[in-house]
Amino acid sequence: MKIQLMSIWAIMAATASGMIYVTQNFASAADVERIEYRLIKQELRELRRELEEEEDPEWRERIEQDIQEVLDDLCMIAPEDRECH
């Protein structure tokens, strides 16, 4: 009985330390979403800069398509963003 009780405590301690490790070493879903949001907004700004500088109509069309795809991604994770209205 004493051995079983010690095993249960050891399992509980290992589980608790595992949970602490996970919460301290991995980003939360909100953090990941915030990072993804910032990266998408940055990509959108860069594409718009490229569009302003591009003179070739074919490349302009391609960049516009890329912008639309990035906007679709943005609106999936942040539908309240002003770009999505």
C-alpha positions as CSV (number, residue, x, y, z in Angstrom):
1,M,0.0,0.0,0.0
2,K,2.8,2.4,0.9
3,I,4.6,1.7,-2.4
4,Q,1.4,2.4,-4.3
5,L,0.9,5.7,-2.5
6,M,4.5,6.7,-3.3
7,S,4.0,5.8,-6.9
8,I,0.9,7.9,-7.1
9,W,2.7,10.8,-5.6
10,A,5.6,10.4,-8.0
11,I,3.2,10.3,-11.0
12,M,1.4,13.4,-9.7
13,A,4.7,15.2,-9.2
14,A,5.9,14.3,-12.6
15,T,2.7,15.4,-14.2
16,A,2.8,18.7,-12.3
17,S,6.4,19.4,-13.3
18,G,5.5,18.5,-16.9
19,M,2.7,21.0,-16.9
20,I,4.9,23.7,-15.5
21,Y,7.5,23.0,-18.2
22,V,4.9,23.2,-20.9
23,T,3.4,26.4,-19.7
24,Q,6.8,28.1,-19.3
25,N,8.4,26.9,-22.5
26,F,5.6,27.2,-25.1
27,A,3.7,30.2,-26.3
28,S,0.1,30.4,-25.6
29,A,-2.4,30.3,-28.4
30,A,-3.1,34.0,-28.0
31,D,0.6,34.8,-28.3
32,V,0.9,32.7,-31.5
33,E,-2.1,34.5,-32.9
34,R,-0.7,37.9,-32.1
35,I,2.6,37.0,-33.7
36,E,0.8,35.7,-36.8
37,Y,-1.3,38.9,-37.0
38,R,1.8,41.1,-36.9
39,L,3.6,39.0,-39.5
40,I,0.6,39.2,-41.8
41,K,0.3,42.9,-41.4
42,Q,4.0,43.3,-42.1
43,E,3.7,41.2,-45.3
44,L,0.8,43.3,-46.4
45,R,2.7,46.5,-46.0
46,E,5.7,45.1,-47.9
47,L,3.5,43.9,-50.8
48,R,1.8,47.3,-51.0
49,R,5.2,48.9,-51.2
50,E,6.2,46.5,-54.0
51,L,3.0,47.3,-55.8
52,E,3.7,51.0,-55.7
53,E,7.2,50.5,-57.2
54,E,6.3,47.9,-59.8
55,E,5.8,49.1,-63.4
56,D,5.3,45.8,-65.2
57,P,1.5,45.2,-65.5
58,E,1.9,41.4,-65.2
59,W,3.9,41.7,-62.0
60,R,1.4,44.3,-60.6
61,E,-1.4,41.9,-61.2
62,R,0.5,39.1,-59.5
63,I,1.3,41.3,-56.5
64,E,-2.4,42.4,-56.3
65,Q,-3.4,38.7,-56.2
66,D,-0.8,38.1,-53.4
67,I,-2.3,41.1,-51.5
68,Q,-5.7,39.5,-51.8
69,E,-4.5,36.2,-50.5
70,V,-2.8,37.9,-47.5
71,L,-6.0,39.8,-46.8
72,D,-7.9,36.5,-46.8
73,D,-5.4,35.1,-44.3
74,L,-5.7,38.3,-42.1
75,C,-9.5,38.2,-42.1
76,M,-9.5,34.5,-41.0
77,I,-7.6,35.3,-37.9
78,A,-8.7,38.9,-37.2
79,P,-12.1,39.5,-38.8
80,E,-12.5,42.7,-36.8
81,D,-9.4,44.3,-38.5
82,R,-10.3,47.4,-40.5
83,E,-8.8,45.7,-43.6
84,C,-11.6,43.2,-43.5
85,H,-14.5,45.6,-43.7
